[in-house]
Amino acid sequence: MNFYQRDFLKLLDYSKEEILELLRLSRRFKEMKQKGEPHRYLPGKNVVLLFEKDSTRTRCAFEVGAKDLGMGVTYLGPTGSQMGKKESIKDTARVLSRMYDGIEYRGFDQKVVEELAEYSSVPVWNGLTNEFHPTQMLADVMTIQENFGTTSGKKLTFFGDARNNVARSLMVICSKLGINFTCCAPKELFPDNELVETCKKIASKNSSSITLTEDVSEGAKAADVIYTDVWVSMGEDPNLWEQRIKLLSPYQVNKKVMNMANENAIFLHCLPSFHDTNTTIGKEIYDRFGLKEMEVTDEVFESSASKVMDQAENRLHTIKTVMYVTLKK
C-alpha cells in the first residue's frame, strides 16, 4: 500500500484495507514505545502544527510522535500565524510547504484543511475540523481492537450530539470496518442524511449496519462499545448549554445505560469530559444548572469499563503512524 505523500483529511478517502494497515502499524509503534526501542525513522524532517482550536491530546501526540521519529516540530497556535488574517490559506500552504515536510491543521471548516492540501506540495493531516476527526478514529478503533481482538460484528453506540465531528467520523470508520454503528440522540441532533446514506452504502458492503434511534434502551442493548462526547463542542455558542442540557440529559451515559449494554462492554470518550465539577466549565454549569455531571457520570468514567486513558494514549501511536507512512519513502 502506498501512503507516501498522501493527505490525511477524512477516512472516506481511505479503504478498509488501508485503515487496517494503519492500525497494524500503530500497534507496532506502541509496542516499540513501551519497550523503549528507538524509532527515529525520519531524521532531518520538520513538520508544522497549525492550531486554530486549542488541544491537549492532538498537540501532544503530534509533538511527541514527531520527536520520536526524529523530526523537528513547530507549533503555531490560534494567534501564531497570519493564516486567514493577513495571509490567504492558499499562500500559507505554499509558503509552509517550502519550509516543512508535513502540515497538520486543527480548526474549524473542513474546507480550510482541503484548501491547504490543494495548494501544499507536502502531506496535510487533519487534526480536527467541525466535520471530521480522523486521527481520533484510529485511536478509538485501536482501543476496541485491544479489548476485543476484533472489530467485525461489534456494536458501537454513540450517545449525544450525533451531528458533531466525532459522531460523524465514527459512523464513517464503523461502516468501513464492519462495525454496527448506532446513533442514539434526539432527532434534531441526528447526523446529516447525505452522510448517513453514504455510510449505509459502505456498511452494506462490509456486512454491518447504520441505525439512528431516539430510544436509549435500543441504543444501549447488546452494545459492545458505549461512546459519548461533550454536549456543546469547541467553537459553538456557549448560550447553547441550556438547550443542549434539556435535549441531551436523557442521553447521559450512566450506570443504568452501561447495565443495558453487553456484560463486557467498554466506555469510550474522546476527551475532555465533564464528568465532575473539577473544571472551569464544569463548575459554571453546576452553578447555573445544578448539574454535577453532564454527558457521563463520574461513576462510569472512573469504572473498570472505562478505557478512555488507553484511548487517549493511542492518539500518540496512531498519529505517529500517519506521519510516518505519509513521509517515509
C-alpha positions in Angstrom: 0.0 0.0 0.0 1.4 3.4 -1.0 0.7 6.1 1.6 3.7 8.3 0.7 2.9 12.0 0.2 -0.8 11.3 0.7 -3.0 13.8 2.6 -5.0 12.5 5.6 -8.1 14.6 5.6 -11.0 12.2 6.2 -11.4 8.4 6.4 -13.8 8.4 3.5 -10.7 8.8 1.4 -9.1 5.5 2.7 -10.1 1.9 2.0 -10.8 -0.7 4.6 -7.5 -2.4 3.9 -5.6 0.9 4.3 -7.2 1.7 7.6 -6.4 -1.8 8.9 -2.8 -1.4 7.8 -2.6 1.9 9.7 -3.9 0.2 12.8 -1.4 -2.7 12.4 1.5 -0.2 12.2 0.1 1.7 15.2 0.1 -1.4 17.4 3.7 -2.0 16.3 4.7 1.6 17.2 3.0 1.2 20.6 5.0 -2.0 21.2 8.2 -0.2 20.3 7.4 2.8 22.6 6.6 0.5 25.5 9.8 -1.5 25.0 11.9 1.7 24.6 13.0 0.7 21.1 14.3 3.8 19.2 12.5 4.5 16.0 13.9 7.8 14.7 13.0 6.8 11.1 12.6 10.4 9.8 15.7 12.3 10.9 16.1 15.8 9.4 12.5 16.2 8.5 10.3 19.0 10.0 6.6 19.4 10.5 4.4 22.4 11.4 1.2 22.2 13.5 -1.4 24.9 12.7 -3.9 25.1 15.5 -6.9 27.4 15.3 -8.5 25.4 18.1 -6.6 24.6 21.2 -6.0 20.9 22.2 -4.2 18.7 24.7 -4.1 15.2 23.1 -3.8 16.2 19.5 -0.9 18.7 20.1 1.0 16.4 22.4 0.5 13.3 20.2 1.9 15.2 17.1 4.8 16.7 19.0 5.9 13.6 20.8 5.2 11.4 17.8 7.3 13.7 15.5 10.2 13.8 18.0 10.1 10.0 18.5 10.5 9.8 14.7 13.5 12.2 14.8 11.7 15.2 13.3 11.6 18.9 14.3 8.3 20.4 15.2 6.9 24.0 15.0 3.7 24.8 16.8 1.6 27.7 15.6 -1.4 28.3 17.9 -4.5 30.3 17.4 -2.6 33.6 17.3 0.7 32.2 16.0 0.3 32.7 12.2 -1.3 35.1 9.8 -3.4 32.4 8.1 -6.8 33.8 7.2 -6.0 37.2 8.6 -3.2 38.8 6.6 -2.4 35.8 4.5 -4.7 33.5 2.5 -4.9 29.8 3.1 -3.5 29.3 -0.4 -0.5 31.4 0.3 0.0 29.9 3.7 0.1 26.4 2.2 2.6 27.4 -0.5 4.9 29.1 2.0 4.8 26.4 4.7 5.3 23.5 2.2 8.6 25.2 1.1 9.8 25.0 4.7 8.3 21.9 6.1 7.8 18.2 5.1 4.3 18.0 6.6 1.5 20.3 7.7 -1.1 19.5 10.4 -4.2 21.6 10.7 -6.7 21.7 13.6 -9.5 24.2 13.3 -13.0 24.9 12.0 -14.3 24.3 8.5 -13.3 21.2 6.6 -12.9 23.4 3.5 -9.8 25.0 5.2 -7.9 21.7 5.5 -9.0 20.7 2.0 -7.7 24.0 0.6 -4.4 23.7 2.5 -4.0 20.2 0.9 -4.9 21.5 -2.6 -2.1 24.1 -2.6 0.5 22.3 -0.4 3.3 20.3 -2.0 3.7 18.2 1.2 1.2 16.0 3.1 -1.5 17.7 5.1 -3.1 16.0 8.1 -6.5 16.8 9.6 -6.1 17.1 13.4 -9.8 18.1 13.7 -12.4 20.1 11.8 -16.0 20.8 12.5 -16.9 18.0 10.1 -14.3 15.2 10.7 -11.8 14.0 13.3 -10.0 11.1 11.5 -6.9 10.8 13.8 -9.2 10.3 16.8 -11.0 7.4 15.0 -7.8 5.4 14.5 -7.1 5.7 18.3 -10.7 4.7 19.0 -10.7 1.6 16.9 -7.2 0.6 18.1 -8.6 0.7 21.7 -11.6 -1.5 20.6 -9.1 -4.0 19.0 -7.1 -4.1 22.2 -10.2 -5.0 24.2 -12.0 -7.4 21.8 -9.3 -8.6 19.4 -11.5 -7.8 16.5 -14.0 -5.1 15.4 -16.0 -7.1 12.9 -19.7 -7.5 14.0 -19.3 -5.4 17.1 -21.9 -2.8 18.0 -20.8 0.8 18.9 -23.4 3.3 20.1 -22.8 7.0 20.3 -24.9 9.0 22.8 -25.2 12.7 22.4 -25.0 15.3 19.6 -24.6 13.0 16.6 -24.0 15.9 14.2 -20.6 16.6 15.6 -17.3 15.7 14.1 -16.7 12.7 16.4 -20.1 11.0 15.8 -19.9 11.6 12.0 -16.4 10.2 11.9 -17.3 7.2 14.0 -20.1 6.4 11.5 -17.6 6.5 8.7 -15.0 4.2 10.2 -17.6 1.8 11.5 -19.1 1.5 8.1 -15.6 0.9 6.6 -14.6 -1.8 9.2 -17.8 -3.8 9.6 -18.8 -2.3 13.0 -22.5 -1.9 13.6 -23.0 1.8 14.3 -25.9 3.2 16.3 -26.5 6.9 16.9 -28.7 7.5 20.0 -29.9 11.1 20.1 -33.0 13.3 19.7 -34.0 13.5 16.1 -32.9 17.1 15.7 -29.4 16.1 16.6 -29.1 13.2 14.1 -26.3 13.4 11.6 -27.0 14.8 8.1 -28.9 12.5 5.8 -26.3 12.7 3.0 -23.5 11.3 5.1 -25.9 8.7 6.6 -26.8 7.4 3.2 -23.2 7.3 2.1 -22.2 5.3 5.2 -25.2 2.9 4.8 -23.9 2.0 1.3 -20.4 1.4 2.6 -21.7 -0.6 5.6 -23.8 -2.9 3.4 -20.6 -3.9 1.6 -18.9 -4.8 4.9 -21.8 -6.7 6.5 -22.7 -4.0 9.0 -25.4 -1.5 9.7 -26.1 2.1 10.5 -29.0 2.7 12.9 -30.5 6.0 14.1 -32.7 5.9 17.2 -34.1 8.2 19.9 -34.6 5.2 22.2 -31.9 4.8 24.9 -32.7 1.2 25.6 -32.5 0.3 21.9 -29.2 2.1 21.6 -27.6 0.5 24.6 -29.0 -3.0 24.1 -26.3 -5.5 23.1 -23.7 -2.7 22.6 -20.0 -3.6 22.9 -18.9 0.0 23.0 -20.7 2.9 24.5 -19.3 6.3 23.3 -20.2 9.8 24.2 -18.8 13.4 23.8 -19.4 16.8 25.3 -22.8 18.3 24.6 -21.5 21.7 23.3 -18.5 21.4 21.0 -15.5 23.7 20.9 -16.3 26.9 18.9 -20.1 26.6 19.4 -22.1 29.3 21.1 -21.9 28.9 25.0 -25.6 30.0 25.1 -26.4 26.6 23.7 -25.8 24.9 27.0 -29.3 25.3 28.3 -30.9 24.0 25.2 -28.5 21.0 24.9 -28.9 20.1 28.6 -32.6 19.8 28.1 -32.2 17.8 24.9 -29.4 15.5 25.9 -29.8 14.9 29.7 -31.9 11.8 28.9 -28.9 10.5 26.8 -26.4 10.8 29.6 -24.2 7.7 29.9 -24.7 6.4 33.4 -24.6 3.0 35.2 -28.2 2.2 34.0 -27.1 2.7 30.4 -23.9 0.6 30.9 -26.0 -2.2 32.5 -28.2 -2.4 29.4 -25.1 -3.0 27.2 -23.2 -6.3 26.9 -21.6 -7.5 30.1 -18.1 -6.8 28.8 -18.9 -3.5 27.1 -16.4 -0.7 27.3 -16.9 3.0 27.6 -15.0 5.5 25.3 -14.8 9.3 25.3 -12.6 11.4 23.1 -12.0 13.9 25.9 -12.1 16.4 27.5 -15.1 15.2 29.6 -17.4 16.9 32.0 -17.9 14.1 34.5 -17.3 16.3 37.6 -17.0 19.9 38.7 -13.2 20.0 38.6 -13.0 22.2 35.6 -14.0 25.8 35.0 -16.8 24.9 32.6 -18.0 22.1 34.9 -18.2 24.5 37.8 -20.0 27.1 35.7 -22.6 24.5 34.6 -23.1 23.4 38.2 -23.6 27.0 39.4 -26.1 27.7 36.5 -28.0 24.5 36.2 -27.1 22.4 39.3 -25.6 19.6 37.2 -22.5 17.9 38.7 -22.1 15.6 35.8 -23.1 16.0 32.1 -22.6 13.6 29.2 -21.2 10.8 31.5 -21.4 10.2 35.2 -18.2 10.1 37.3 -19.1 6.5 38.3 -18.9 5.3 34.7 -15.9 7.5 33.8 -13.9 6.0 36.6 -15.2 2.4 36.3 -13.2 -0.6 35.0 -15.3 -0.5 31.8 -13.8 3.0 31.0 -10.9 2.8 28.6 -10.6 6.5 28.0 -7.0 6.8 29.1 -5.9 3.9 26.9 -7.8 5.7 24.1 -6.0 8.9 24.8 -2.6 7.3 24.8 -3.4 5.6 21.5 -3.7 9.1 19.9 0.1 9.1 20.0 0.7 5.8 18.3 -1.9 6.3 15.6 -0.8 9.9 14.8 2.8 8.8 14.7 1.8 6.2 12.2 0.0 8.7 9.9 3.1 10.9 9.9 5.4 8.0 9.3 3.6 6.4 6.4 3.0 9.7 4.5 6.6 10.9 4.9 8.7 7.7 4.6 9.7 6.8 1.1 
